[in-house]
Amino acid sequence: MNTAELQFNIIYTPYTTRSLSMFIPSLLEWMDSRFRIVANGCSPSEVQMLREICAGSDRLEFLMLSEEGMMPHGDALNWLHAHTDSKWFCYMDSDVIATGPFMDKVSAQLDESDVFSSGIPLWHAPEDIVLPKSFRRMQGSHIWTDDGTCIGCDYFAIFNNEKLTRIMESSGIGFQIYRWDDIPIETQQVLLEMGMDKTDYDTGKVLTPLLLKQGARYTYKNLDNLKHLGGFSASAGEGAAFIYRGGFDRLAVDYFGGLLARPLLYLADIWYGQRRVAPGLTQAEHNALPFAEKRILESRIRKRLNTARYFNVMMGAAIDGTEAPGYPILGHRPAELRLVDAARCIREIIARHHPDKQH
């Protein structure tokens, strides 16, 4: 597979362009593909910045998706898919950086895959990426079911466009987020037959069982030189570098030098998971979640939010020449080490490609 034939859609949303556009040179350096740089609800100054960046490379194409407010992410992907007639439909999150060669691995996987994905966020723990049958929410970070079925992720994704288009046209299902009651009865029946009936589904997750049912080959592979921050756009424009949910978090993070962070944050996730209704759910739906799912969901939200907030503030400090924030305590040491390594890589990207921004 010649990966130079691929074109990746990258969507930029308000308040993200100044920071995340700095990653584009790393993609051009380590990927041989082309890129469609998509402005979704961005300000005039952000749009102008993206236009100027695209003018600097014949592998970059600028697209104005929406000037009248930000289009929901799933709807944006539906529109981009409808305007793609190539063999593969590709997209990646805007908070992804490349730090070395990896496209040879992508090429090898595409020879044996209909859907390939990568880029699990830095903040993940093993419990975030496996979906137990008893859990009621199919989240974006779920890559496998507990029986070993690969369901992929939507952070860095490549679809066989012919098979994807056939499923979308026959089912009426798209990339948007779905609640169970929003899904047509025929598709509900497929989900029930496959044991994938859930309360709600994250971006693109209803398409997955439909593609699997038709024999599509799903592959996920971790790529060491592809790093995904995870959640940057959702936290853009907010101020604090670390969010405390309450006293438990302050005790875990601010006292004892963080030595008790893991057990205390674990207990805090149980506490808040039982008492706070998860975003997107009613009280009754939240109450129906298994005990373990409530804790893991609360942990995932916490890790994602504080990783995103750190990189938002860290990137702003790098651009403005102000003091960088301290690294956040996530309660999962491997994730914290990945975060530190990604911060180092970002500083190297700034030094290499944006020396005028280096302070």
Secondary structure, DSSP 8 states (H G I E B T S, - for coil): --GGG-EEEEEE-TT-HHHHGGGHHHHHHH--SEEEEEEES--HHHHHHHHHHHTT-TTEEEEEEESSS---HHHHHHHHHHT--SSEEEEE-TTEEE-S--HHHHHHHHTT-SEEEE---TT--HHHHEE-TT-SEE-TT--EETTS-B---SSEEEEEHHHHHHHHHHH---SS-EEGGGS-HHHHHHHHHTT---SEE-TTTTHHHHHHHTT--EEE---TTEEE--STGGGTT---SS---SHHHHHHHHSGGGTTHHHHHHHHHHHHHHHS--TT--HHHHHTS-HHHHHHHHHHHHHHHHHHHHHHHHHHHHHHT---------S-HHHHHHHHHHHHHHHHHHHHH-GGG--
